[in-house]
Amino acid sequence: MKIAWFCIPAHGHTNPTLGLVKTLTDAGHQVWYFSFEDFREKIEKAGATFIGCDGYDFEMEDKENADRVGKDKVFATELLVSSTLALDEMTTRVIGEIQPDVVVSDSVAFWGKLAAMKHGIPYVSSTTTFAFNRYSAKYMQESAWDIARMLMAMPRINKQLKRLREAGYPVKSLLDIVQNDNDTNTIVYTSKYFQPCSDTFSDRYHFIGPSIRPVTDPVEKTSDKTVYISMGTVNQNREFYRNCINVLAPTGWQVIISMGTNTDHFDGLPENIQVYESVDQMAVLSIADAFITHCGMNSASEGLYFGVPLVLFPQTPEQDAVAKRTEELGAGVRLKSISEEDVLDALTKVINEPQYKAGAERVSDSFRSCGGMAEAKEFLEQVKGK
C-alpha cells in the first residue's frame, strides 16, 4: 500500500503519528510524508520518505501567523488557501509520480484533504486533538460574537474558496474543508472514554489510544512525592515558575520542572527542585504523583496514561477542552490562579485525595485497552481495499 501523509509544522501533531508510520513501514507499506525540514529526521527514522514543503511561500510556518489562525477565521482561510495553492504544483506532481492508494492528512493540514479531493483518492483524517462534531464542539465554546464575526466575514471567505475552485479543487463551502462528518474515515489518538460525546461518532472513527513511546532515560524517584511541571514550549511565565519554586521548596517533595527554551535561569534552587530545558517526559511521568500541565493533548494523555492526576492550567481553547474533559472524569483539578497558595492547594488536593488518582487510573485503563497502532494499520488497509 502506498500512502501520502500530510502534516502541519508542529511537534504536537507530528509526534503521535510516528508510531503508526513506523508500524506501516515495518509491515512493508510505503509512506511519503509531506512535512517541514525541522521534522525530517524524526520522519525518516520512522521509515517514511520525507517530502519537504519548505520554500513554497508557505505562510503557516510563521509563528505569528500560527498564533493568529486560531483567533481570526478570515485570516485562517486566506492562509489555508494561499498555502494550498503554494503547494499545489508540487503536491500534484508528487502524487502523480507515487500514485498513492490512500491520503492521510492531519485534521488541520487541510491542503492534504484538498489534495485527496482534487485527485479522487480515499482520504483518512489523522486527529491528534479530540474529534469534533456539533456535539463535542461545545467543549470549545464560541461566543455569539465569534459566530457573528464569522458570518460577516463570509463574503471574503467565499472569495478565497473561488480561488481554490479555479485551481481544480471541488470545494463548495468552508465546511467542506474544515469539518469532518460521520462518513469521514478518521483515526483519533485517544480512547472512546476520554473523547467527549464519543457515542455520537460513527464506526468510521477509530479511537486507537495515545501514541506512547517507551522510557529511554529513567529518572530516579528521590522523595515520597514527585511533582512534574511542564507548560509545553510556549509558556514563558517567569512569575508562575517562581511561585511554584517558592511554595514547593519547603515541602521536601521531588519537583522536576521542564521549562522549554526559556532563557531565564533560577539561581540558588533548593535541593529538592530541578529545572531542565527538556526531560524524558515518559520517564518523569512514570514516577510522578502529580503533573501541572498546560493541557496540550499529548502531555495530558501521557500523564493520564501513567495514572498521574493533573493540575490543569490551559492556555488555549483547544487545551481548555482537554481540561474540561479531565475535570469531568475526575482525573484533575483546575489551577485557580498562579498564586503560591493556589498552586499548593491544587497539588495537595490531587496528591492527597484518592479520587483523583482513581480518576486518572480509569482513563489510563481506557488508553491501555485501545487497539493502538495495529488497529490503525488494519483500518488503513481496509480503506485501501475499498
N, C-alpha and C positions, 0 to 999 in steps of 0.2 A: 504494500500500500504506500502511495506517495501522498505526503501531507504538506501543504503550505500553511505555516503558522505565523500569525501576526501579533505583535505586542506593542504596548506603549513604552516609552523610555522611563520605566520606574521599577525599582527593585521589588516593591511590594506586589507588582503584577507579574513580574518575570519569575521570581524565585519559586512560587508554588507550582509553576508549570514544568520545572526542570526534571523533577522526579518522573513525571509522566512521559516527557520527551525521552528520557533515558530508558524507561520501560519499553517504549515503542521501538527505539533504535536497537535495543538489545534483542528484541523479537524479530529483527530483520526488516522493519519498516523504515522508510526514508523520510526524514523531516527536513524541510527547508524553512529556516526560522528568520523572518523579516524583523530586524531589530536595529540596535544602535551600538556603535563601537564600544561603549563602556561595558556592554553586556556580552561581547563576542566570546571572551574566554570561557565564561560560565556555560554559554550555549554550546560551544564546540565540545566542551568537556562532557556534556550530556549526549554527545553523539550526533548532533544536528549539523547541517550545513548552514553557516551563518550568511545571511544576505543583508548587507549594510544599507540602511535608509538615511545615513548621514549625507549631508551635502546636497540635499534636494530642496533647499529652501523650505525645510520642514520646521515650521514655527513652534510646534509643540515641545521642541527640545528646550525652549527658553523658559527658565524658572518662573519669571514674572508672568509670562503667558499662561503657564500651567496653573498658577495660583488664581488667575483671573477667570479661567474657564469655568470653575465651579460657581462663580458668582454672576456671570454675565452670559446669558444664553445666545444672544445675537453674536457676540464676540466668539463664543464657543463654536457656533455654527459656521461662521466665516472661517475660523481657524481649521475646522474639520474639512470644509470644502477645499480650502487652499491646500491643505496638507494632502488630501486625497488626490487632487489634480496634480500637485507637485510630484507625487509618487506614481501617477497613472501610467506614464510611458514605461517606466522601469518594471512596475508590477505586471503590466500587460505582457511585456517581453519575457520576463522570467516565468510567468505562469504558462505562456505559450511554449517555452522550452521544456519545462518539467512536467506539464500536463498532470497536475495533482488530481487525486481521486476525491480529496476532502480539503476544505479550507477550515482551519481552526483559528479563531480570532478572539483576542481579549474583548470582553464585553464593551470596553470603551475605545478599542482600536477600530473605530468604525470603518476605516479605509479597507480593512480586511473583509468585513462583512459586505461592503460595497463591491469589492473585487469578486467575491463569490457570486453576488447578484449579477454583475456585469457578464461574467464568464459562464454562468449557469452551472456552478459547481456546488455540491452539497456543503452546507455550512454548519459548523458547530461553534457555539459560544463558550468561551472559557471564562468563567466568572469567579474572580478572586475575592469579591465582596459578597454580601448577601445577594441572592437573586431578588429582583424587584418586579412586582406586578402591581396592579391597583390596590391590592390588599396590603402587601408588605410595604408599599410606598409610604404608608402613614408613619413608619419609623424614621423617615427622612422628611418630616413635615415641611411643606412650603406654605408660606403665608399667602393671604389673599393678594397682598401687594406683589409678591413674586409672580403669581399667576396673571395678574393684570398687566404687569410689565411684559410678560411673555406674549400676551395677546396683542399688545401694542406693537411689539417687535415683529409680528408675523409677516408683514409685507417685506421687510428686509430679509427675513429668513427665507421666504419663498423665492426671492431674487437669487439667493445663493443656491437653492435647490435647482433652479433653472440651469445654472452653470454645470451642475452635475449631469442633468438630463442631456444637455448638449454634448457632453463627453461620453455618452453611451451608457450612463448608469440609470436603471429603471426605477427612479425614486419618485413616489407621488407626494409624500409628506415627510416632515421631520420624524414622525413616529415610525415610519418605515425603517429609519436608520437607528434611532436610539432605543426603540422598545422591542424587546423580545416577547413573543407570546407563547401560548401553550403548544404551538406547533414547532417552536424553535428547539432544535437539539441543543442541549446545554449541559456542560459539566460544571458543577459548583463544588468548590473546595471546602465544604463544611458538611455537617450532618443534618438530617431532617429535623432532629431535635433542636439544634441550635438555630436553624433557619426560621425566621418569623413566618407564620402563615404557610408552613410547608405543605399543608393539605390542599392548598389552592393551586398547586403546580401539577402539571400533567406528568405522566411517566416518561416523557421525553427529557425530563430534568433528572440528572444523576447526581445525587449528593454523595460524593466519594470520600468526604472527610479531608482534613487539612493535610498538607504535604509536610511531614516532619522529618527533618534529616537527623541522622544519628549524632550522638555526642562525639566530638572529635578531641576535645581538650578538657578532661574532667576537672572540676573545681572542688576543693576540699571544704566541707562544712566545718566551720570553726566555732560555732556557737549553737546554743539550743534553738534559737530562731534566726532565720536568714531572710532578709528583705532585699528584693531586687527592684531597682528603679530605672526605668528607661522610657524616654519620651520620644523615641524614634530619632531620626536625623534632623528633624526640622526645629524642634522646640529648643530655644536657647535662653530660657528664662532663668537668669542667674539667681534671682531672688527665691524662686521655687527651690532650686538645688541647695542654696544656702540655708533655707528654713529646714529642709529635710536633714541636712548635716547637723544643724544646731540641736534639733529636737531628738535626733536618734543617737547622738553621741553618748548621752548618759545611760541609754537602755542596755548597752553591752551587746545588743544584737549584732550579728554579722550583716553589714549593709554593703551591697555592691551596686554602684551607680555606673551605668553606661551612658556617656554624655554626648556621643556622636562627635562631630568635628568641632565642638565648642572649644574655642581657643582660650577660654578663661581657665585659670588654674586656681585651685583652692589650696592654700598653704596651711601647714600645721594641722593636718587631718588627724583625728583620733585613731587609735589602732584598729578599732572595730569597723572603720569606714574606708572603703577603697573606691577610687574613682578611675574609670578607664575611658578611653575613646571608644573602644568596642570590646565585646566579650563573646565567647561561645555561648549564645543565649540559651541553647538547649541544655548545656552543662549547668548553667546557673539555675535555670528553672527546675532542673531535676532535683535540686537540693533546697529550693526556696519554700518559704511558708507564706509569703505574700508578695504581690507584684503590683507596684504603682505603674500604670501604663496609660499611654495616650489613646489606647483602644484602636490602634491600627488592626485590621482584620487578622493579619499574620501573627502579630505579637500576642493579641488576646487569645487566639486559637492555640498558640504554643503554650501559653501559661495554663490554659484550661486543660489542654492535653495532659499536662503533668499534674493535674488536680490542684493547681495553685489558685486560691481565691484572689480576686483582683480588686485593687483600688482604682476606680475609673476616673480618668481625667481627660475626656475627649476634647479635641481642638477643632474638628470639622463636622459638618452634618453627617458624613459617612461614618465617622468614628462615634458620633453620638448615637447612631443606630445600633452599633455594636454594644455600646454602654447600656442602652435601654434594654436590649435583649439579655445581657448578662445579669442586670438587676432583676428582670422578670423571673429569671431561672434561679435566683437566689445565690448566684455564684460570685457576687461582688457588691461593693458599695461605692457610691459616687463621692468624690472629693468635693466638699462644700466650697472650700477656698484654699489658697496656698499658705494660709497661716500655719504656724508651727502647731498650734492647738488642734486644728482640723486634720493636719497630716497625721499626728499621733493618734487622734481619736479614730480615724478611719482604719489605720493599720491595726490598732489594738482590737477593734471590732472584728475584722476578718481573721485575725490570728486567734483570738480567744473565744469567739462564739462559733461553735462547731457546725452550725447550719450552713455557714459559707463554704467551709471545706467540703461538706456533703454536697452542696450545690455544684461546686467545681468538679467533684468526682463524677456526678451524674453526666455532666457534659463530656468529661473525659471518656466515660464508658461509651457514650454515643459515638464519639470520634473513632474509638478503637474498634467498634463493631461495623464501621462502614466498609464498603467493598474496595476502597482505595484504588491504586493505580491499575490493578488487574481488571477491575470493573470498568474503568475508563477506557482501557485498551480494547476490551471486548466490545464496548459501546461504539467506539470509532470504527472498529472492523465491521460492525453491523450497519453503520451509516454508509460505509463504502459499499457493502453488499447490496444495499437498496438501489 
